[in-house]
Amino acid sequence: MKKFAYLVSIICLFTFTAVANAAEKFIVKKSSYSVTETLDRLEAVIKKKGITVFTRVDHAKGAGKAGLNMRDTQLLIFGNPKMGTPLMNENILMGLDLPMKALAYKDDKGQVWLAYLNPAELQRRHDIKNQKIINKMTNALNGLTNAALK
């Protein structure tokens, strides 16, 4: 019986760790604004900081053009070469995840959320050693998104 309890404990620990790790891959913040206004606000904050905005993708609009339905969902693609270039110089495959992206979406209950990939996940995924840039990226994304959502 003790072996069974031990085995169950180990399984629960691994399950909890897997769920916790999955939750840490993304930063998701509640928005009080519409999807469009959330990204408008984020885009304004980003531009004010001198960060390049590359494009905006309206996934719901694209789905509609294909005859499909999708809740309101938009993606903002932006970046700062001063942060991204050193990371790509460390691992060129980082270019698959850069520039950064922020997704504003409405869930099935009508709540709008703003999400982005956690820089710690980028660091893990690409085996990045440059902790200083990862920390700067983490703080910058947190500050930008908090400013947009206030």
C-alpha positions, 0 to 999 in steps of 0.5 A: 500500500505504501508503494502505491501511495508513493507511486501516486504521489510521484505521478501527481508531482510530475503532472503538477510540474507539467501543468505549471511549466505549460502555464509559464510558457505564456503570460496572459493578462485580462483586458478591460478593453475590446480586442481592437482597443487593447492592441491599439493601446499596446501599439501606441505604447510600443511606438512611443517607446521607439519600438518597431511595429511590423504588422497587425494580423486580424485572425478573425477577419482572415477566418471570415474571408475563408468562410469560417467563424472565429472570435475576435482575435488579433496579433501585433508583431513588434520588435527591438533589434537591440534586444533581438539581435544579440539573442539571434547571434547566440542562436540564429533559430531564435529568429523563428520566434522573433520579432515578438508577438502579442495576441489580443483575443476574446474568450467564449465568455466575452472576456478579452485577454492579452497574451505573449510568449514568456521570454523565459520560454524563449530562453529555454527553447533556444538555450539562450545564456544571455540572462541580461537581455532575457531580463530586459525583455521580460521587464519591457514586455511586462511594462508595455503590456501593463501600460496598455491595459491600465 
